[in-house]
Amino acid sequence: MCRLLRGGGTKATVIDVLLVVGLIVFILYFLKRQGIMFGSNRREFGSSSDFTGQQGTSGRPGSRTVLPGAPASGPQGQAGAQNQIEARIKLIADQRSDKCKTEKYDKLKEMVSIVMVFYDYQFYNLRTTISSILNVDSSRIAEIIIVDDGSTLKYIMDDCDAYVKSLRGVRLIRHKTQIGQLKSRLAGYNEAKSDIVMFLDVTVVVSRGWLEPIIDLLVSFPNIIAMPHYDHILDPVTMDYRHTPINLVASWSWNLAIRMRLTPDTRILQDSRFITSPAVSGSAFAVRKAFLNSLGSLDEGMEDGGGEYLDLSLKTWFCHGSIMIATCSRVGVTALPHPQTVRTRSNRRHLIQTYFGSYAEAALRLNTLTPGIQTRRSGSKDPLDLSKCREMHWYLKNIRNETKPPSAEALHFGVLRVHSGRCARIDPTDNRVELHSCPDSAHTEPPVEYTTTRRLRLTDGRCLMTSPSAFILADQCRANDTRQDWTYKENFELVNTWSGFCARHVTDPDSNSTHSRQIAMAQRCSGEPTKNDIFKQWSFLSV
C-alpha cells in the first residue's frame, strides 16, 4: 500500500520495509517498557534489581533488604493487567514527610508476622499488596501468612500455589470451605511466630518506611493497637495515590459504623510519633499477641454480622489500652471511603448492651432496637470482665469527643440533610438554617436530634422553630412553644405544628441576602403525601 501511495519502484520498496521494521521495533520496545511482554518486572523476596536511579530503603541507590534466605529471582510470566499494576506500584513515591525520612530505627530488634486473607479473585488484589511489600524494606518481616478462605476456582488456587512457592518466608493456610475473614484472620494469627502481628487487607498498598514506625510504637507502648496513616488510592488499576490530612482517624457513628473521618482535634500529643484514634479500622493494624489475648482476642461471635472492630476498639480503650496511628507510617487504601458496618440486629444489640452503659437506651432507639435481654451468641467466647475497665461516659468525654452524644430523648440523631443534597448549618449572624454542600466529614456540621418531645434540638441546647416570617431558625428551647414542635413523618417530611407547614429547601427570598443563599423555610406541604419531593424530605446523617 505504501508503494502504491509512493508510486512504486525498488527504492520506495526498501524505504517502506525499513519504515515497517522501525515501527515494529518501536512497538516492541514500548510494550517491554510497560511490562506487557517478555515476562514480569515484578520483584519477589530476594530480587536484587531495582529501577535504575531509584534509591533503595537503605539509602544506597538500587539497594533493598529482603527476607533472609530469599531466592534470587521469582517466576516469570503473569503478563497483562496484573503486571502493569505491579509496575505502577514501583513508581509510587516515598509518601513520608521530610522529618519522617530522617527517623532512625536501627535499635529495633522485633520482627513482625503479617496475616492476609483472600477468597477467589481477591488473590490478585493480594498479589498487589504483596508486591508493594516487596518494593520496600522487608528486613523486619519474619513471615507472611496467606489464608485462602475456601477459594473454589482451581486456576486461582493453582496460581496461588505457584506464587507462594516462588517466595521464601511465605506460608499458605487453605480452608476447604469459606469461614469468613474474621475466623480466617484468627487462623493466621494463631499460627504466627512473632509476638507482633500485623493484619493487612487486600485493599492496602504499603509505601516506603511503613512498618518501622508501627513496630517502634508497639515497643514503646505494648498495650496498644497501632495503625498506619491511611491515604487514599482512588483507582486500584492506575494506582492514583492521594495524600490525606494528618488528622484523619477512625471513628464510629451512632449507627455503629466505623469510617475514616477528619477530626477537629489533630490529637497530636507531646510525642509526635502518633495521634490517638477513637476506633481501629480493620484494613491495616498491628498488635502484640499478649495484649490482644488479654482482651479475649477478636470476638468470633461477631463474624456473621460485623462489628468485630468496633468491639475491639471499645474494649481496647475501656480496658486501659490505646489506639494509635503512627504518623510516619503511610499506606494507601482503595476502600478508604467505605464504612465498616454492623449488619445484624443481634450484633448491634450485643455491642450496645455490653459497652454503652447509661447511653444504651438512646443507642438502642437510634438503631431501631427495643430493650431486651441479651442472649449468648453462637460461637462467642466468655464475655470479657469489664468490672475493672472504664465506661462509655469516660470514653465519650476523653476519646470520642468530636461531637456531644445524643440525649436519652433522641429518636434520630445526626447532621440534618435535605434530600436535594445539602446539609443544615446555623448562620451565626441571623440564626437561620442555611443549607450547604454536605462535607466529607459530618463532624464539621452540628448534629441535630429529633426527640420524644417532638423537638429538633441542637447539641448547644437550642431548638429549631418557625418564625412568623416563615424562616426556620435556632432559638432557646421553650416548653409549650408549638412553633418549636415538629412531626417527622414516614415520608421524611418535617411538619411544623404551629404553622402546619413543611420545612423546605429554598433560595433565600430576603433582599438583604445574596441570591445564591440556600436556606430552609416553612412552606405549604403541597402535593400528594406519598409523592417524592426531595426539597421537603429530610434525614439525619449519623455522626
Phi and psi in degrees as a GROMACS rama.xvg file:
@    title "Ramachandran Plot"
@    xaxis  label "Phi"
@    yaxis  label "Psi"
@TYPE xy
-63.1928  -38.3659  CYS-2
-64.9843  -39.7305  ARG-3
-63.9716  -40.3081  LEU-4
-69.1466  -34.0084  LEU-5
-89.4185  -7.55772  ARG-6
98.3269  7.91997  GLY-7
84.4227  -173.111  GLY-8
103.771  149.535  GLY-9
-65.3885  -42.9729  THR-10
-60.365  -41.985  LYS-11
-63.958  -38.4874  ALA-12
-62.1318  -43.8455  THR-13
-61.4429  -43.0984  VAL-14
-63.347  -41.2638  ILE-15
-62.0343  -43.5812  ASP-16
-60.8231  -44.0525  VAL-17
-62.7311  -39.0729  LEU-18
-63.2559  -42.9568  LEU-19
-64.6539  -46.0411  VAL-20
-60.4528  -43.4124  VAL-21
-61.3599  -39.5708  GLY-22
-64.9993  -41.7236  LEU-23
-63.6777  -44.3889  ILE-24
-60.2857  -42.0066  VAL-25
-62.6777  -42.5137  PHE-26
-63.9474  -46.1689  ILE-27
-61.9047  -40.6088  LEU-28
-62.9308  -41.8618  TYR-29
-62.6503  -45.8867  PHE-30
-63.1979  -39.3963  LEU-31
-64.2696  -41.3226  LYS-32
-64.5193  -30.8185  ARG-33
-85.316  -5.14253  GLN-34
78.2317  17.0922  GLY-35
-84.7324  -26.0814  ILE-36
-128.791  173.316  MET-37
60.5431  37.829  PHE-38
82.6571  -171.912  GLY-39
-103.564  147.238  SER-40
-88.8362  6.3024  ASN-41
-65.557  137.447  ARG-42
-100.784  130.673  ARG-43
-91.777  177.315  GLU-44
-57.207  121.432  PHE-45
107.718  -11.6611  GLY-46
-66.2621  136.929  SER-47
-102.012  -7.80825  SER-48
-82.1923  157.243  SER-49
-151.214  165.6  ASP-50
-62.7912  139.678  PHE-51
-58.9748  126.033  THR-52
86.4403  -9.35349  GLY-53
-80.7653  129.881  GLN-54
-81.8025  130.229  GLN-55
-76.9018  173.988  GLY-56
-74.473  -16.1505  THR-57
-84.795  -2.40228  SER-58
97.2041  -5.77272  GLY-59
-103.003  137.02  ARG-60
-56.1721  127.327  PRO-61
79.5802  7.44359  GLY-62
-99.9024  155.079  SER-63
-159.285  159.079  ARG-64
-108.986  140.033  THR-65
-128.293  170.807  VAL-66
-60.6666  141.598  LEU-67
-57.6135  135.609  PRO-68
78.9655  13.4578  GLY-69
-70.9056  151.416  ALA-70
-70.6127  160.697  PRO-71
-73.7292  -26.4126  ALA-72
-155.1  155.285  SER-73
-102.994  -178.094  GLY-74
-69.0636  149.609  PRO-75
-89.199  178.999  GLN-76
96.8264  -150.371  GLY-77
54.215  51.9611  GLN-78
-74.472  173.684  ALA-79
95.7859  -146.724  GLY-80
-60.876  -42.6556  ALA-81
-61.1607  -41.4965  GLN-82
-62.9497  -39.7798  ASN-83
-63.9542  -41.0203  GLN-84
-63.2654  -46.0951  ILE-85
-65.8103  -33.8032  GLU-86
-66.3851  -37.8105  ALA-87
-69.3515  -30.9863  ARG-88
-59.1066  -38.8533  ILE-89
-64.6862  -20.8861  LYS-90
-90.4608  -4.65666  LEU-91
-67.8419  125.908  ILE-92
-72.9172  162.43  ALA-93
-61.6167  120.254  ASP-94
-89.3942  -4.31358  GLN-95
-76.2934  156.269  ARG-96
-72.341  165.117  SER-97
-60.2409  -38.0985  ASP-98
-64.578  -42.6744  LYS-99
-66.5015  -31.4125  CYS-100
-67.0116  -21.2832  LYS-101
-89.9838  -8.39306  THR-102
-65.9862  140.471  GLU-103
-113.637  137.731  LYS-104
-128.013  35.2268  TYR-105
-64.1663  -26.9808  ASP-106
-85.3481  -5.25803  LYS-107
-67.629  132.495  LEU-108
-118.199  -18.6813  LYS-109
-67.9755  143.503  GLU-110
-109.257  160.678  MET-111
-125.023  139.179  VAL-112
-99.9784  129.948  SER-113
-105.239  130.618  ILE-114
-114.602  127.091  VAL-115
-133.712  144.3  MET-116
-124.229  140.684  VAL-117
-143.347  163.514  PHE-118
-142.113  121.63  TYR-119
50.5625  -119.748  ASP-120
-62.3723  -16.7378  TYR-121
-63.1929  -13.8119  GLN-122
-56.66  -38.1493  PHE-123
-71.7784  -31.9608  TYR-124
-66.6013  -39.756  ASN-125
-60.5962  -41.6186  LEU-126
-60.5554  -38.1344  ARG-127
-61.6499  -44.597  THR-128
-62.3107  -45.6894  THR-129
-64.6696  -37.6549  ILE-130
-59.7972  -37.4985  SER-131
-68.0342  -33.7529  SER-132
-67.0166  -40.6627  ILE-133
-66.1717  -21.2212  LEU-134
-81.4437  -6.83167  ASN-135
-129.607  -177.679  VAL-136
-66.1884  123.868  ASP-137
-116.187  21.5907  SER-138
-67.4188  -18.9669  SER-139
-97.4348  5.45594  ARG-140
-96.2486  118.211  ILE-141
-79.7782  -35.9333  ALA-142
-167.412  156.963  GLU-143
-119.078  123.177  ILE-144
-104.789  115.582  ILE-145
-100.186  126.859  ILE-146
-111.654  115.703  VAL-147
-87.9389  107.943  ASP-148
-84.2032  62.6796  ASP-149
74.2913  39.8181  GLY-150
-56.9554  147.264  SER-151
-112.012  -13.1278  THR-152
-92.0794  115.738  LEU-153
-61.9502  -41.5105  LYS-154
-65.8808  -30.1172  TYR-155
-71.776  -41.3478  ILE-156
-62.6873  -38.7886  MET-157
-65.1071  -43.6587  ASP-158
-59.5951  -41.8215  ASP-159
-63.6393  -44.9378  CYS-160
-59.6606  -45.2468  ASP-161
-65.8123  -39.0288  ALA-162
-65.0849  -45.4209  TYR-163
-64.8668  -38.4877  VAL-164
-64.4832  -24.7897  LYS-165
-79.9121  -6.85687  SER-166
-118.031  139.979  LEU-167
-93.6721  149.287  ARG-168
78.1385  14.0449  GLY-169
-121.348  130.258  VAL-170
-118.489  148.407  ARG-171
-117.77  127.264  LEU-172
-112.189  125.139  ILE-173
-118.871  125.924  ARG-174
-93.9442  141.031  HIS-175
-71.0497  -32.2748  LYS-176
-130.294  158.431  THR-177
-74.8695  127.121  GLN-178
-117.548  -2.53298  ILE-179
102.041  157.016  GLY-180
-65.1145  -41.0511  GLN-181
-61.744  -52.0641  LEU-182
-66.8584  -31.977  LYS-183
-68.1112  -39.9796  SER-184
-62.0886  -40.8132  ARG-185
-66.9006  -34.1668  LEU-186
-62.159  -43.2629  ALA-187
-68.4176  -39.3197  GLY-188
-59.5243  -43.6708  TYR-189
-67.7702  -22.9494  ASN-190
-91.1498  -9.79809  GLU-191
-66.281  139.039  ALA-192
-86.6797  -30.5844  LYS-193
-84.0816  155.639  SER-194
-72.6777  -28.3174  ASP-195
-99.6698  126.553  ILE-196
-120.956  129.4  VAL-197
-108.029  123.936  MET-198
-96.1437  124.434  PHE-199
-123.647  131.251  LEU-200
-84.3119  160.25  ASP-201
-79.1386  2.47202  VAL-202
-92.3814  4.32456  THR-203
-103.953  139.485  VAL-204
-125.191  121.71  VAL-205
-89.8369  161.073  VAL-206
-128.741  176.34  SER-207
-58.3571  140.061  ARG-208
72.0754  20.5188  GLY-209
-77.3506  -29.6774  TRP-210
-92.0636  -40.4121  LEU-211
-59.1612  -42.5753  GLU-212
-60.7631  -32.0314  PRO-213
-70.5377  -44.6801  ILE-214
-61.4828  -41.7176  ILE-215
-57.5789  -42.6698  ASP-216
-65.1181  -42.2104  LEU-217
-70.1313  -25.319  LEU-218
-73.1805  -42.8536  VAL-219
-74.5908  -34.3391  SER-220
-131.6  89.0541  PHE-221
-63.9503  -29.1915  PRO-222
-96.9484  56.7567  ASN-223
-137.757  165.687  ILE-224
-109.34  127.608  ILE-225
-109.198  131.8  ALA-226
-118.746  148.741  MET-227
-76.9376  164.492  PRO-228
-75.3304  133.407  HIS-229
-92.622  118.505  TYR-230
-95.9157  176.212  ASP-231
-115.935  124.361  HIS-232
-95.853  107.889  ILE-233
-69.229  -34.0893  LEU-234
-135.06  118.037  ASP-235
-71.073  -10.4197  PRO-236
-93.42  -50.2951  VAL-237
-81.4216  -11.7621  THR-238
57.493  46.4838  MET-239
-74.5464  99.5928  ASP-240
-96.0053  123.689  TYR-241
-122.124  130.85  ARG-242
-67.9352  147.086  HIS-243
-116.424  156.327  THR-244
-61.8473  153.85  PRO-245
-65.1119  -23.7402  ILE-246
-91.8499  27.6649  ASN-247
-86.2569  119.889  LEU-248
-130.847  167.717  VAL-249
-91.8405  131.266  ALA-250
-142.989  176.971  SER-251
-130.168  153.586  TRP-252
-98.9877  170.111  SER-253
-74.6589  -2.92864  TRP-254
-91.3853  8.51313  ASN-255
74.4575  14.8312  LEU-256
-89.0611  136.577  ALA-257
-92.8653  131.745  ILE-258
-146.723  160.369  ARG-259
-80.4195  131.853  MET-260
-139.971  151.508  ARG-261
-83.016  125.435  LEU-262
-99.5287  140.004  THR-263
-58.3716  -33.2188  PRO-264
-96.1178  123.413  ASP-265
-68.1384  -12.4964  THR-266
61.2352  16.5277  ARG-267
-78.9846  118.464  ILE-268
-92.153  -167.642  LEU-269
-60.3463  -34.7848  GLN-270
-85.0699  103.185  ASP-271
-76.9286  4.49352  SER-272
-70.484  -16.9523  ARG-273
-150.964  161.318  PHE-274
-123.787  151.279  ILE-275
-85.2662  151.734  THR-276
-129.523  134.572  SER-277
-63.4205  -24.8307  PRO-278
-143.51  170.081  ALA-279
-113.891  132.494  VAL-280
-89.4059  144.008  SER-281
-77.9408  -2.89543  GLY-282
-66.4129  -41.3546  SER-283
-158.651  120.067  ALA-284
-159.879  157.333  PHE-285
-129.527  153.372  ALA-286
-156.512  152.417  VAL-287
-79.7432  140.274  ARG-288
-59.3505  -41.2079  LYS-289
-60.6644  -40.6988  ALA-290
-71.948  -45.2081  PHE-291
-63.121  -38.2979  LEU-292
-65.6037  -33.8006  ASN-293
-66.973  -22.8668  SER-294
-90.6897  2.49498  LEU-295
86.0887  15.187  GLY-296
61.767  -164.003  SER-297
-78.4159  141.59  LEU-298
-81.5595  105.096  ASP-299
-63.6448  -22.8956  GLU-300
-67.468  -12.2474  GLY-301
-89.593  -3.68943  MET-302
-52.8937  -50.8083  GLU-303
-74.8477  -19.7971  ASP-304
-122.103  3.51666  GLY-305
76.1784  173.189  GLY-306
101.849  1.14406  GLY-307
-65.2275  -29.7637  GLU-308
-84.2729  -26.3794  TYR-309
-69.5109  -40.5048  LEU-310
-58.082  -47.176  ASP-311
-63.6231  -40.023  LEU-312
-62.6777  -47.9847  SER-313
-68.6657  -43.5844  LEU-314
-72.1529  -24.0194  LYS-315
-65.8448  -51.5483  THR-316
-69.9635  -39.7254  TRP-317
-64.0748  -40.4814  PHE-318
-98.9311  42.2019  CYS-319
68.0755  26.6492  HIS-320
-105.305  -173.543  GLY-321
-144.908  158.113  SER-322
-116.149  121.493  ILE-323
-123.961  141.152  MET-324
-104.381  120.611  ILE-325
-73.3158  115.002  ALA-326
-68.2758  -22.7046  THR-327
-95.7067  2.84474  CYS-328
-106.744  119.965  SER-329
-126.451  132.448  ARG-330
-132.341  153.837  VAL-331
-97.3811  141.515  GLY-332
-128.22  124.781  VAL-333
-76.0631  -27.7735  THR-334
-98.219  27.1651  ALA-335
-56.2983  -42.8296  LEU-336
-75.0917  -10.9234  PRO-337
-81.4521  124.119  HIS-338
-73.2991  153.746  PRO-339
-100.365  107.38  GLN-340
-99.5012  162.062  THR-341
-100.1  112.736  VAL-342
-87.7671  -23.7832  ARG-343
-112.212  150.038  THR-344
-64.688  -36.1047  ARG-345
-64.9588  -39.4676  SER-346
-70.7573  -37.2744  ASN-347
-63.2918  -43.8163  ARG-348
-62.117  -42.7683  ARG-349
-60.493  -46.7019  HIS-350
-63.0269  -44.6965  LEU-351
-66.1099  -47.3772  ILE-352
-73.7426  -20.2314  GLN-353
-82.9474  -40.3501  THR-354
-116.613  -20.7717  TYR-355
-87.4262  -11.742  PHE-356
53.0048  -123.075  GLY-357
-69.2078  -12.4054  SER-358
-94.0187  4.03069  TYR-359
-65.4105  -39.9249  ALA-360
-60.6636  -47.8552  GLU-361
-65.2884  -41.1589  ALA-362
-65.2218  -39.6667  ALA-363
-62.2192  -43.6048  LEU-364
-65.4237  -41.3399  ARG-365
-66.9493  -22.3742  LEU-366
-102.936  19.9146  ASN-367
51.4612  43.3114  THR-368
-116.701  147.445  LEU-369
-100.77  146.562  THR-370
-57.6063  142.249  PRO-371
-165.631  176.244  GLY-372
-78.7426  131.229  ILE-373
-76.6493  127.4  GLN-374
-104.213  154.197  THR-375
-72.6887  130.785  ARG-376
-87.9327  147.992  ARG-377
-61.5198  130.59  SER-378
86.6171  -5.19549  GLY-379
-80.287  151.059  SER-380
-87.359  176.284  LYS-381
-58.8361  137.183  ASP-382
-63.6524  147.694  PRO-383
-69.1131  136.284  LEU-384
-74.4798  109.097  ASP-385
-96.6282  7.1326  LEU-386
-64.1413  -28.0117  SER-387
-102.091  10.4469  LYS-388
-101.185  169.036  CYS-389
-72.936  174.299  ARG-390
-120.241  172.425  GLU-391
-61.1432  -35.4647  MET-392
-59.1826  -44.9368  HIS-393
-62.7697  -43.5594  TRP-394
-63.6491  -44.0623  TYR-395
-70.4251  -26.702  LEU-396
-80.247  -36.3213  LYS-397
-110.09  -26.0621  ASN-398
-114.65  -64.6554  ILE-399
-92.4835  74.2194  ARG-400
-115.927  25.796  ASN-401
-64.8411  -38.0319  GLU-402
-137.025  156.473  THR-403
-69.3488  147.13  LYS-404
-73.9901  162.472  PRO-405
-68.9029  157.699  PRO-406
-81.9164  171.216  SER-407
-66.738  -14.9592  ALA-408
-90.5341  -4.10649  GLU-409
-68.4763  127.907  ALA-410
-97.4228  -35.7063  LEU-411
-136.994  149.242  HIS-412
-152.197  128.759  PHE-413
156.857  -174.597  GLY-414
-72.7427  128.225  VAL-415
-75.0831  120.936  LEU-416
-126.076  127.985  ARG-417
-84.9229  145.891  VAL-418
-71.0063  -5.24701  HIS-419
-74.7722  -8.43868  SER-420
110.961  11.8593  GLY-421
-117.938  157.404  ARG-422
-114.245  149.869  CYS-423
-83.1415  143.112  ALA-424
-147.902  145.325  ARG-425
-91.4445  123.034  ILE-426
-75.0958  121.908  ASP-427
-68.2077  -16.4413  PRO-428
-80.8343  -40.6504  THR-429
-126.772  4.26512  ASP-430
63.9984  15.3397  ASN-431
-79.0577  157.621  ARG-432
-83.368  107.994  VAL-433
-92.7079  155.872  GLU-434
-120.353  122.914  LEU-435
-126.429  168.802  HIS-436
-59.2925  135.331  SER-437
-69.5493  129.449  CYS-438
-77.5457  165.521  PRO-439
-64.5082  -35.5495  ASP-440
-111.242  116.565  SER-441
-66.6801  -16.3323  ALA-442
-68.453  -11.8383  HIS-443
-82.4553  -8.45217  THR-444
-112.569  146.37  GLU-445
-72.5441  130.9  PRO-446
-73.9007  155.648  PRO-447
-126.194  141.648  VAL-448
-117.893  139.199  GLU-449
-98.6933  122.089  TYR-450
-103.112  170.592  THR-451
-64.6966  -18.2934  THR-452
-94.779  12.7908  THR-453
65.786  35.3626  ARG-454
-105.653  147.464  ARG-455
-100.715  97.927  LEU-456
-110.685  133.101  ARG-457
-83.044  161.395  LEU-458
-71.758  -12.7215  THR-459
-87.8606  3.56207  ASP-460
97.7841  -7.52853  GLY-461
-84.4712  161.409  ARG-462
-122.252  151.516  CYS-463
-83.1487  137.986  LEU-464
-143.523  162.434  MET-465
-98.2861  126.347  THR-466
-87.5094  163.191  SER-467
-57.501  -24.2783  PRO-468
-87.5615  7.54271  SER-469
77.7572  -1.45961  ALA-470
-71.6155  142.871  PHE-471
-98.752  124.383  ILE-472
-140.817  169.296  LEU-473
-98.0412  133.38  ALA-474
-146.658  166.335  ASP-475
-57.6224  134.147  GLN-476
-65.5835  136.278  CYS-477
-134.489  136.109  ARG-478
-68.2785  144.62  ALA-479
63.773  20.2391  ASN-480
-97.921  102.521  ASP-481
-68.3246  -16.3441  THR-482
-65.8117  -18.0358  ARG-483
-102.285  5.44834  GLN-484
-92.7426  134.634  ASP-485
-135.064  145.717  TRP-486
-110.499  121.305  THR-487
-96.5689  109.616  TYR-488
-90.4433  165.376  LYS-489
-64.7834  -24.6899  GLU-490
-89.1665  16.733  ASN-491
73.2103  14.412  PHE-492
-82.5681  145.757  GLU-493
-109.856  110.287  LEU-494
-107.344  123.461  VAL-495
-79.6061  131.109  ASN-496
-66.718  -43.5061  THR-497
-66.6718  -44.6039  TRP-498
-94.1904  -23.7299  SER-499
75.4016  7.21248  GLY-500
-96.3826  162.791  PHE-501
-98.2618  147.461  CYS-502
-71.1695  128.759  ALA-503
-136.987  145.328  ARG-504
-78.3471  120.231  HIS-505
-139.282  167.207  VAL-506
-84.3278  132.409  THR-507
-56.6421  119.467  ASP-508
-82.4579  -5.71322  PRO-509
-65.2896  125.451  ASP-510
-66.7686  -18.6997  SER-511
-82.0693  -9.57327  ASN-512
-103.827  166.33  SER-513
-70.9025  149.805  THR-514
-69.055  -16.0649  HIS-515
-92.3231  -1.98311  SER-516
-69.6258  125.883  ARG-517
-103.853  130.748  GLN-518
-138.777  176.16  ILE-519
-106.572  132.412  ALA-520
-133.267  158.243  MET-521
-82.785  118.496  ALA-522
-131.11  162.966  GLN-523
-58.9118  139.232  ARG-524
-81.552  67.8455  CYS-525
-75.0978  160.471  SER-526
90.6003  172.367  GLY-527
-70.9494  144.431  GLU-528
-57.8114  -31.0041  PRO-529
-92.2147  -6.67475  THR-530
-75.1516  132.851  LYS-531
-71.7899  127.455  ASN-532
-137.953  99.0301  ASP-533
-66.3394  -13.8573  ILE-534
-84.7241  -8.25052  PHE-535
-128.313  17.809  LYS-536
-108.992  135.75  GLN-537
-131.642  148.922  TRP-538
-143.343  173.262  SER-539
-116.252  113.013  PHE-540
-76.2169  118.126  LEU-541
-62.6323  136.778  SER-542
